[in-house]
């Protein structure tokens, strides 16, 4: 048995049927920075060649997975348990989305509680007795006409919501690679150059249309987050046509 890591939720797969799905679940866990897997009565060998191949480099999680003969044994050392299911089984439970459950889950972990998340077999999902052991249910809202998920997909969706709370990923980034965003001074110089290059443009000669046309040109380039490299490219194109 490996050293337990309770700074993150334990992922518990109950009676998984296919070794490939266990391998893909390990891959999903590795994607999301989760490392502790527990298996309850897996039907196939989780260390088989097909499981390891499906893990796509996450074999370490399979190697360290703990095997249990019952759900009660697998969750005995935990303080807080969540059950992922699309069927509420007529039980009185708080139902969270995968996103919303992360607040109470992280709060529990930070207070020192040992937390786990149950995932049921591919074909039937968790049984009533399994769900009854959980403090609350995690439900992933999907198309009601087809809400069936592969085991690894369910692990990935829940795992990703947890991982998002562990990183400070920017919601949006402007990638400029080797260049830099153009300054307002550079942009205004380019617009002045563009205006000078369009002196023979009929609409620009029309005093009534000129202000609107220039304003539209300004908006095109100020809205586009131009880079220095892009301005240099436009300078080259305009000079090419001027020479012609």
C-alpha positions as protocol buffer text, in pm:
chain_id: "A"
residue {
  index: 1
  type: UNK
  ca { x: 0 y: 0 z: 0 }
}
residue {
  index: 2
  type: UNK
  ca { x: 138 y: 341 z: -94 }
}
residue {
  index: 3
  type: UNK
  ca { x: 152 y: 648 z: 126 }
}
residue {
  index: 4
  type: UNK
  ca { x: -186 y: 812 z: 122 }
}
residue {
  index: 5
  type: UNK
  ca { x: -221 y: 1161 z: -19 }
}
residue {
  index: 6
  type: UNK
  ca { x: -521 y: 1337 z: 133 }
}
residue {
  index: 7
  type: UNK
  ca { x: -441 y: 1683 z: -4 }
}
residue {
  index: 8
  type: UNK
  ca { x: -662 y: 1581 z: -298 }
}
residue {
  index: 9
  type: UNK
  ca { x: -965 y: 1357 z: -341 }
}
residue {
  index: 10
  type: UNK
  ca { x: -920 y: 982 z: -375 }
}
residue {
  index: 11
  type: UNK
  ca { x: -1075 y: 842 z: -695 }
}
residue {
  index: 12
  type: UNK
  ca { x: -1261 y: 518 z: -628 }
}
residue {
  index: 13
  type: UNK
  ca { x: -1374 y: 304 z: -922 }
}
residue {
  index: 14
  type: UNK
  ca { x: -1637 y: 53 z: -816 }
}
residue {
  index: 15
  type: UNK
  ca { x: -1638 y: -277 z: -1007 }
}
residue {
  index: 16
  type: UNK
  ca { x: -1489 y: -140 z: -1331 }
}
residue {
  index: 17
  type: UNK
  ca { x: -1551 y: -388 z: -1610 }
}
residue {
  index: 18
  type: UNK
  ca { x: -1285 y: -316 z: -1870 }
}
residue {
  index: 19
  type: UNK
  ca { x: -912 y: -279 z: -1816 }
}
residue {
  index: 20
  type: UNK
  ca { x: -897 y: -17 z: -2093 }
}
residue {
  index: 21
  type: UNK
  ca { x: -1144 y: 202 z: -1906 }
}
residue {
  index: 22
  type: UNK
  ca { x: -935 y: 180 z: -1590 }
}
residue {
  index: 23
  type: UNK
  ca { x: -630 y: 277 z: -1794 }
}
residue {
  index: 24
  type: UNK
  ca { x: -813 y: 571 z: -1952 }
}
residue {
  index: 25
  type: UNK
  ca { x: -939 y: 677 z: -1610 }
}
residue {
  index: 26
  type: UNK
  ca { x: -578 y: 681 z: -1490 }
}
residue {
  index: 27
  type: UNK
  ca { x: -490 y: 897 z: -1790 }
}
residue {
  index: 28
  type: UNK
  ca { x: -773 y: 1137 z: -1702 }
}
residue {
  index: 29
  type: UNK
  ca { x: -651 y: 1151 z: -1342 }
}
residue {
  index: 30
  type: UNK
  ca { x: -296 y: 1230 z: -1452 }
}
residue {
  index: 31
  type: UNK
  ca { x: -430 y: 1505 z: -1680 }
}
residue {
  index: 32
  type: UNK
  ca { x: -590 y: 1664 z: -1374 }
}
residue {
  index: 33
  type: UNK
  ca { x: -309 y: 1615 z: -1124 }
}
residue {
  index: 34
  type: UNK
  ca { x: -487 y: 1338 z: -933 }
}
residue {
  index: 35
  type: UNK
  ca { x: -269 y: 1050 z: -821 }
}
residue {
  index: 36
  type: UNK
  ca { x: -455 y: 816 z: -586 }
}
residue {
  index: 37
  type: UNK
  ca { x: -677 y: 548 z: -740 }
}
residue {
  index: 38
  type: UNK
  ca { x: -870 y: 281 z: -556 }
}
residue {
  index: 39
  type: UNK
  ca { x: -1039 y: -13 z: -729 }
}
residue {
  index: 40
  type: UNK
  ca { x: -1322 y: -220 z: -587 }
}
residue {
  index: 41
  type: UNK
  ca { x: -1340 y: -569 z: -741 }
}
residue {
  index: 42
  type: UNK
  ca { x: -1214 y: -483 z: -1089 }
}
residue {
  index: 43
  type: UNK
  ca { x: -1325 y: -747 z: -1340 }
}
residue {
  index: 44
  type: UNK
  ca { x: -1000 y: -735 z: -1535 }
}
residue {
  index: 45
  type: UNK
  ca { x: -635 y: -688 z: -1444 }
}
residue {
  index: 46
  type: UNK
  ca { x: -566 y: -315 z: -1405 }
}
residue {
  index: 47
  type: UNK
  ca { x: -198 y: -383 z: -1481 }
}
residue {
  index: 48
  type: UNK
  ca { x: -262 y: -569 z: -1805 }
}
residue {
  index: 49
  type: UNK
  ca { x: -95 y: -458 z: -2125 }
}
residue {
  index: 50
  type: UNK
  ca { x: -416 y: -305 z: -2260 }
}
residue {
  index: 51
  type: UNK
  ca { x: -476 y: -109 z: -1938 }
}
residue {
  index: 52
  type: UNK
  ca { x: -124 y: 31 z: -1935 }
}
residue {
  index: 53
  type: UNK
  ca { x: -145 y: 117 z: -2305 }
}
residue {
  index: 54
  type: UNK
  ca { x: -477 y: 298 z: -2252 }
}
residue {
  index: 55
  type: UNK
  ca { x: -326 y: 498 z: -1967 }
}
residue {
  index: 56
  type: UNK
  ca { x: -98 y: 670 z: -2219 }
}
residue {
  index: 57
  type: UNK
  ca { x: 189 y: 732 z: -1978 }
}
residue {
  index: 58
  type: UNK
  ca { x: -10 y: 726 z: -1655 }
}
residue {
  index: 59
  type: UNK
  ca { x: 104 y: 376 z: -1562 }
}
residue {
  index: 60
  type: UNK
  ca { x: 235 y: 501 z: -1230 }
}
residue {
  index: 61
  type: UNK
  ca { x: -121 y: 558 z: -1112 }
}
residue {
  index: 62
  type: UNK
  ca { x: -212 y: 201 z: -1209 }
}
residue {
  index: 63
  type: UNK
  ca { x: 95 y: 63 z: -1035 }
}
residue {
  index: 64
  type: UNK
  ca { x: 4 y: 243 z: -713 }
}
residue {
  index: 65
  type: UNK
  ca { x: -369 y: 168 z: -727 }
}
residue {
  index: 66
  type: UNK
  ca { x: -511 y: 0 z: -416 }
}
residue {
  index: 67
  type: UNK
  ca { x: -748 y: -296 z: -454 }
}
residue {
  index: 68
  type: UNK
  ca { x: -1045 y: -357 z: -223 }
}
residue {
  index: 69
  type: UNK
  ca { x: -1311 y: -626 z: -206 }
}
residue {
  index: 70
  type: UNK
  ca { x: -1596 y: -394 z: -103 }
}
residue {
  index: 71
  type: UNK
  ca { x: -1694 y: -29 z: -118 }
}
residue {
  index: 72
  type: UNK
  ca { x: -1716 y: -12 z: 261 }
}
residue {
  index: 73
  type: UNK
  ca { x: -1351 y: -122 z: 287 }
}
residue {
  index: 74
  type: UNK
  ca { x: -1243 y: 124 z: 18 }
}
residue {
  index: 75
  type: UNK
  ca { x: -1400 y: 422 z: 196 }
}
residue {
  index: 76
  type: UNK
  ca { x: -1341 y: 319 z: 559 }
}
residue {
  index: 77
  type: UNK
  ca { x: -1060 y: 569 z: 624 }
}
residue {
  index: 78
  type: UNK
  ca { x: -1238 y: 862 z: 457 }
}
residue {
  index: 79
  type: UNK
  ca { x: -1429 y: 1140 z: 631 }
}
residue {
  index: 80
  type: UNK
  ca { x: -1617 y: 1285 z: 334 }
}
residue {
  index: 81
  type: UNK
  ca { x: -1748 y: 1087 z: 38 }
}
residue {
  index: 82
  type: UNK
  ca { x: -1920 y: 1194 z: -284 }
}
residue {
  index: 83
  type: UNK
  ca { x: -2096 y: 964 z: -530 }
}
residue {
  index: 84
  type: UNK
  ca { x: -2111 y: 1045 z: -898 }
}
residue {
  index: 85
  type: UNK
  ca { x: -2434 y: 924 z: -1053 }
}
residue {
  index: 86
  type: UNK
  ca { x: -2696 y: 1027 z: -1305 }
}
residue {
  index: 87
  type: UNK
  ca { x: -2959 y: 840 z: -1102 }
}
residue {
  index: 88
  type: UNK
  ca { x: -3045 y: 983 z: -761 }
}
residue {
  index: 89
  type: UNK
  ca { x: -3189 y: 647 z: -651 }
}
residue {
  index: 90
  type: UNK
  ca { x: -3473 y: 815 z: -457 }
}
residue {
  index: 91
  type: UNK
  ca { x: -3237 y: 902 z: -173 }
}
residue {
  index: 92
  type: UNK
  ca { x: -3242 y: 1223 z: 28 }
}
residue {
  index: 93
  type: UNK
  ca { x: -2907 y: 1378 z: -60 }
}
residue {
  index: 94
  type: UNK
  ca { x: -2761 y: 1714 z: -153 }
}
residue {
  index: 95
  type: UNK
  ca { x: -2692 y: 1709 z: -526 }
}
residue {
  index: 96
  type: UNK
  ca { x: -2402 y: 1917 z: -659 }
}
residue {
  index: 97
  type: UNK
  ca { x: -2280 y: 1981 z: -1009 }
}
residue {
  index: 98
  type: UNK
  ca { x: -1916 y: 1886 z: -1062 }
}
residue {
  index: 99
  type: UNK
  ca { x: -1827 y: 2255 z: -1055 }
}
residue {
  index: 100
  type: UNK
  ca { x: -2018 y: 2351 z: -741 }
}
residue {
  index: 101
  type: UNK
  ca { x: -1903 y: 2053 z: -534 }
}
residue {
  index: 102
  type: UNK
  ca { x: -1545 y: 2177 z: -546 }
}
residue {
  index: 103
  type: UNK
  ca { x: -1607 y: 2447 z: -286 }
}
residue {
  index: 104
  type: UNK
  ca { x: -1720 y: 2210 z: -7 }
}
residue {
  index: 105
  type: UNK
  ca { x: -1469 y: 1947 z: -124 }
}
residue {
  index: 106
  type: UNK
  ca { x: -1174 y: 2184 z: -102 }
}
residue {
  index: 107
  type: UNK
  ca { x: -1297 y: 2324 z: 228 }
}
residue {
  index: 108
  type: UNK
  ca { x: -1312 y: 1973 z: 370 }
}
residue {
  index: 109
  type: UNK
  ca { x: -960 y: 1892 z: 246 }
}
residue {
  index: 110
  type: UNK
  ca { x: -820 y: 2217 z: 386 }
}
residue {
  index: 111
  type: UNK
  ca { x: -974 y: 2139 z: 725 }
}
residue {
  index: 112
  type: UNK
  ca { x: -794 y: 1804 z: 728 }
}
residue {
  index: 113
  type: UNK
  ca { x: -1075 y: 1575 z: 615 }
}
residue {
  index: 114
  type: UNK
  ca { x: -1001 y: 1275 z: 395 }
}
residue {
  index: 115
  type: UNK
  ca { x: -1219 y: 1294 z: 86 }
}
residue {
  index: 116
  type: UNK
  ca { x: -1309 y: 1049 z: -188 }
}
residue {
  index: 117
  type: UNK
  ca { x: -1524 y: 1035 z: -501 }
}
residue {
  index: 118
  type: UNK
  ca { x: -1707 y: 718 z: -609 }
}
residue {
  index: 119
  type: UNK
  ca { x: -1754 y: 620 z: -973 }
}
residue {
  index: 120
  type: UNK
  ca { x: -1974 y: 325 z: -1065 }
}
residue {
  index: 121
  type: UNK
  ca { x: -1940 y: 43 z: -1320 }
}
residue {
  index: 122
  type: UNK
  ca { x: -1962 y: 131 z: -1688 }
}
residue {
  index: 123
  type: UNK
  ca { x: -2293 y: -47 z: -1756 }
}
residue {
  index: 124
  type: UNK
  ca { x: -2502 y: 9 z: -1444 }
}
residue {
  index: 125
  type: UNK
  ca { x: -2344 y: 290 z: -1243 }
}
residue {
  index: 126
  type: UNK
  ca { x: -2341 y: 291 z: -863 }
}
residue {
  index: 127
  type: UNK
  ca { x: -2588 y: 77 z: -674 }
}
residue {
  index: 128
  type: UNK
  ca { x: -2826 y: 212 z: -410 }
}
residue {
  index: 129
  type: UNK
  ca { x: -2613 y: 83 z: -124 }
}
residue {
  index: 130
  type: UNK
  ca { x: -2305 y: 254 z: -267 }
}
residue {
  index: 131
  type: UNK
  ca { x: -2483 y: 588 z: -300 }
}
residue {
  index: 132
  type: UNK
  ca { x: -2619 y: 557 z: 54 }
}
residue {
  index: 133
  type: UNK
  ca { x: -2261 y: 569 z: 187 }
}
residue {
  index: 134
  type: UNK
  ca { x: -2199 y: 910 z: 31 }
}
residue {
  index: 135
  type: UNK
  ca { x: -2244 y: 1247 z: 200 }
}
residue {
  index: 136
  type: UNK
  ca { x: -2372 y: 1398 z: -125 }
}
residue {
  index: 137
  type: UNK
  ca { x: -2416 y: 1328 z: -495 }
}
residue {
  index: 138
  type: UNK
  ca { x: -2222 y: 1474 z: -786 }
}
residue {
  index: 139
  type: UNK
  ca { x: -2432 y: 1506 z: -1098 }
}
residue {
  index: 140
  type: UNK
  ca { x: -2303 y: 1618 z: -1437 }
}
residue {
  index: 141
  type: UNK
  ca { x: -2586 y: 1794 z: -1623 }
}
residue {
  index: 142
  type: UNK
  ca { x: -2604 y: 1657 z: -1977 }
}
residue {
  index: 143
  type: UNK
  ca { x: -2856 y: 1614 z: -2256 }
}
residue {
  index: 144
  type: UNK
  ca { x: -3146 y: 1435 z: -2081 }
}
residue {
  index: 145
  type: UNK
  ca { x: -3201 y: 1230 z: -2396 }
}
residue {
  index: 146
  type: UNK
  ca { x: -2849 y: 1091 z: -2373 }
}
residue {
  index: 147
  type: UNK
  ca { x: -2661 y: 1144 z: -2049 }
}
residue {
  index: 148
  type: UNK
  ca { x: -2449 y: 827 z: -2055 }
}
residue {
  index: 149
  type: UNK
  ca { x: -2076 y: 880 z: -1998 }
}
residue {
  index: 150
  type: UNK
  ca { x: -1780 y: 650 z: -2036 }
}
residue {
  index: 151
  type: UNK
  ca { x: -1608 y: 590 z: -1701 }
}
residue {
  index: 152
  type: UNK
  ca { x: -1297 y: 782 z: -1799 }
}
residue {
  index: 153
  type: UNK
  ca { x: -1507 y: 1073 z: -1930 }
}
residue {
  index: 154
  type: UNK
  ca { x: -1680 y: 1102 z: -1594 }
}
residue {
  index: 155
  type: UNK
  ca { x: -1345 y: 1095 z: -1412 }
}
residue {
  index: 156
  type: UNK
  ca { x: -1208 y: 1360 z: -1647 }
}
residue {
  index: 157
  type: UNK
  ca { x: -1505 y: 1595 z: -1608 }
}
residue {
  index: 158
  type: UNK
  ca { x: -1500 y: 1581 z: -1230 }
}
residue {
  index: 159
  type: UNK
  ca { x: -1119 y: 1581 z: -1216 }
}
residue {
  index: 160
  type: UNK
  ca { x: -1097 y: 1886 z: -1439 }
}
residue {
  index: 161
  type: UNK
  ca { x: -1330 y: 2085 z: -1217 }
}
residue {
  index: 162
  type: UNK
  ca { x: -1106 y: 2001 z: -922 }
}
residue {
  index: 163
  type: UNK
  ca { x: -789 y: 2087 z: -1113 }
}
residue {
  index: 164
  type: UNK
  ca { x: -927 y: 2427 z: -1213 }
}
residue {
  index: 165
  type: UNK
  ca { x: -945 y: 2517 z: -843 }
}
residue {
  index: 166
  type: UNK
  ca { x: -579 y: 2426 z: -794 }
}
residue {
  index: 167
  type: UNK
  ca { x: -431 y: 2648 z: -1064 }
}
residue {
  index: 168
  type: UNK
  ca { x: -448 y: 3016 z: -1142 }
}
residue {
  index: 169
  type: UNK
  ca { x: -505 y: 2984 z: -1514 }
}
residue {
  index: 170
  type: UNK
  ca { x: -586 y: 3312 z: -1690 }
}
residue {
  index: 171
  type: UNK
  ca { x: -930 y: 3312 z: -1847 }
}
residue {
  index: 172
  type: UNK
  ca { x: -787 y: 3468 z: -2162 }
}
residue {
  index: 173
  type: UNK
  ca { x: -439 y: 3527 z: -2303 }
}
residue {
  index: 174
  type: UNK
  ca { x: -311 y: 3723 z: -2602 }
}
residue {
  index: 175
  type: UNK
  ca { x: -19 y: 3523 z: -2741 }
}
residue {
  index: 176
  type: UNK
  ca { x: 230 y: 3733 z: -2939 }
}
residue {
  index: 177
  type: UNK
  ca { x: 518 y: 3483 z: -2957 }
}
residue {
  index: 178
  type: UNK
  ca { x: 840 y: 3665 z: -3061 }
}
residue {
  index: 179
  type: UNK
  ca { x: 677 y: 4001 z: -3124 }
}
residue {
  index: 180
  type: UNK
  ca { x: 506 y: 4253 z: -2894 }
}
residue {
  index: 181
  type: UNK
  ca { x: 175 y: 4437 z: -2894 }
}
residue {
  index: 182
  type: UNK
  ca { x: 203 y: 4762 z: -3084 }
}
residue {
  index: 183
  type: UNK
  ca { x: 197 y: 5079 z: -2876 }
}
residue {
  index: 184
  type: UNK
  ca { x: -60 y: 5349 z: -2941 }
}
residue {
  index: 185
  type: UNK
  ca { x: 216 y: 5566 z: -3083 }
}
residue {
  index: 186
  type: UNK
  ca { x: 318 y: 5297 z: -3333 }
}
residue {
  index: 187
  type: UNK
  ca { x: -44 y: 5237 z: -3428 }
}
residue {
  index: 188
  type: UNK
  ca { x: -119 y: 5607 z: -3480 }
}
residue {
  index: 189
  type: UNK
  ca { x: 190 y: 5647 z: -3697 }
}
residue {
  index: 190
  type: UNK
  ca { x: 75 y: 5357 z: -3910 }
}
residue {
  index: 191
  type: UNK
  ca { x: -274 y: 5503 z: -3944 }
}
residue {
  index: 192
  type: UNK
  ca { x: -123 y: 5835 z: -4048 }
}
residue {
  index: 193
  type: UNK
  ca { x: 89 y: 5649 z: -4305 }
}
residue {
  index: 194
  type: UNK
  ca { x: -221 y: 5465 z: -4428 }
}
residue {
  index: 195
  type: UNK
  ca { x: -414 y: 5789 z: -4464 }
}
residue {
  index: 196
  type: UNK
  ca { x: -129 y: 5944 z: -4665 }
}
residue {
  index: 197
  type: UNK
  ca { x: -123 y: 5638 z: -4889 }
}
residue {
  index: 198
  type: UNK
  ca { x: -492 y: 5679 z: -4966 }
}
residue {
  index: 199
  type: UNK
  ca { x: -479 y: 6041 z: -5084 }
}
residue {
  index: 200
  type: UNK
  ca { x: -623 y: 5947 z: -5423 }
}
residue {
  index: 201
  type: UNK
  ca { x: -903 y: 5736 z: -5273 }
}
residue {
  index: 202
  type: UNK
  ca { x: -1227 y: 5900 z: -5387 }
}
residue {
  index: 203
  type: UNK
  ca { x: -1424 y: 5855 z: -5063 }
}
residue {
  index: 204
  type: UNK
  ca { x: -1140 y: 6003 z: -4861 }
}
residue {
  index: 205
  type: UNK
  ca { x: -1148 y: 6314 z: -5078 }
}
residue {
  index: 206
  type: UNK
  ca { x: -1515 y: 6363 z: -4995 }
}
residue {
  index: 207
  type: UNK
  ca { x: -1516 y: 6596 z: -4694 }
}
residue {
  index: 208
  type: UNK
  ca { x: -1851 y: 6461 z: -4579 }
}
residue {
  index: 209
  type: UNK
  ca { x: -1746 y: 6096 z: -4589 }
}
residue {
  index: 210
  type: UNK
  ca { x: -1385 y: 6147 z: -4476 }
}
residue {
  index: 211
  type: UNK
  ca { x: -1439 y: 6161 z: -4094 }
}
residue {
  index: 212
  type: UNK
  ca { x: -1652 y: 5845 z: -4091 }
}
residue {
  index: 213
  type: UNK
  ca { x: -1411 y: 5658 z: -4317 }
}
residue {
  index: 214
  type: UNK
  ca { x: -1109 y: 5748 z: -4104 }
}
residue {
  index: 215
  type: UNK
  ca { x: -1296 y: 5656 z: -3787 }
}
residue {
  index: 216
  type: UNK
  ca { x: -1386 y: 5318 z: -3934 }
}
residue {
  index: 217
  type: UNK
  ca { x: -1023 y: 5258 z: -4034 }
}
residue {
  index: 218
  type: UNK
  ca { x: -910 y: 5345 z: -3681 }
}
residue {
  index: 219
  type: UNK
  ca { x: -1160 y: 5103 z: -3531 }
}
residue {
  index: 220
  type: UNK
  ca { x: -1050 y: 4820 z: -3759 }
}
residue {
  index: 221
  type: UNK
  ca { x: -692 y: 4840 z: -3636 }
}
residue {
  index: 222
  type: UNK
  ca { x: -745 y: 4945 z: -3274 }
}
residue {
  index: 223
  type: UNK
  ca { x: -993 y: 4662 z: -3222 }
}
residue {
  index: 224
  type: UNK
  ca { x: -756 y: 4403 z: -3361 }
}
residue {
  index: 225
  type: UNK
  ca { x: -480 y: 4411 z: -3093 }
}
residue {
  index: 226
  type: UNK
  ca { x: -215 y: 4471 z: -3358 }
}
residue {
  index: 227
  type: UNK
  ca { x: 142 y: 4360 z: -3296 }
}
residue {
  index: 228
  type: UNK
  ca { x: 463 y: 4529 z: -3411 }
}
residue {
  index: 229
  type: UNK
  ca { x: 524 y: 4245 z: -3656 }
}
residue {
  index: 230
  type: UNK
  ca { x: 176 y: 4281 z: -3807 }
}
residue {
  index: 231
  type: UNK
  ca { x: 223 y: 4657 z: -3853 }
}
residue {
  index: 232
  type: UNK
  ca { x: 556 y: 4596 z: -4027 }
}
residue {
  index: 233
  type: UNK
  ca { x: 382 y: 4345 z: -4256 }
}
residue {
  index: 234
  type: UNK
  ca { x: 113 y: 4601 z: -4344 }
}
residue {
  index: 235
  type: UNK
  ca { x: 376 y: 4867 z: -4410 }
}
residue {
  index: 236
  type: UNK
  ca { x: 541 y: 4631 z: -4656 }
}
residue {
  index: 237
  type: UNK
  ca { x: 215 y: 4546 z: -4834 }
}
residue {
  index: 238
  type: UNK
  ca { x: 111 y: 4910 z: -4868 }
}
residue {
  index: 239
  type: UNK
  ca { x: 455 y: 5012 z: -4997 }
}
residue {
  index: 240
  type: UNK
  ca { x: 436 y: 4730 z: -5250 }
}
residue {
  index: 241
  type: UNK
  ca { x: 107 y: 4861 z: -5391 }
}
residue {
  index: 242
  type: UNK
  ca { x: 232 y: 5221 z: -5382 }
}
residue {
  index: 243
  type: UNK
  ca { x: 528 y: 5125 z: -5597 }
}
residue {
  index: 244
  type: UNK
  ca { x: 297 y: 4963 z: -5848 }
}
